[in-house]
Amino acid sequence: MAKDVKDNGSITIARNKKAYHDYFVEENIEAGIMLKGTEVKALRLGGSSIKESHVGEMEGALYLFNAHIPEYGKAGRFLQHELRRPRKLLLHKKELNKLIGSIQKKGVTIMPTALYFNRKGLVKLSIGVAKGKKQHDKREVEKNRDWQRDKARIVKENN
């Protein structure tokens, strides 16, 4: 159960580090997520994943697809939820229209970046408006990261 507690009181349940590796995340937006009771209880126990998930439009709303939330062991067989069902995202109308408009642009996608409990104990999803990286962009980011690490090491040795 790997949970990170942030300084603002939120508890991180799952991260999507691959989103930052494969995409330039331009903007992050906090969205609510519609869950069943057994899903919330399972999230409190940990073991969920948003690495392979994506956000898409369906019926005029945004949904989180392919996010894995494990079954809650203490619930009965008929009370269990589907592991990878589409989950509706709760957004203000202005934000929803802005995100749907940005999806329709070429090369822009919406990626889930983090799933967490906020200070009030509600499950929130951080979604990022992102553009895909090319292979040479990934190499350049890695090169800059290596240079910053080497520069910090040199400064530390000289002091």
Secondary structure, 3 states (H helix, E strand, C coil): CCCEECCCCCEEEEECHHHHHHEEEEEEEEEEECCCHHHHHHHHHCCCECCCCEEEEECCEEEEECCECCCCCCCCCCCCCCCCCCEEEECCHHHHHHHHHHHCCCCEEEEEEEEEECCCCCEEEEEEEEEECCHHHHHHHHHHHHHHHHHHHHHHHHC
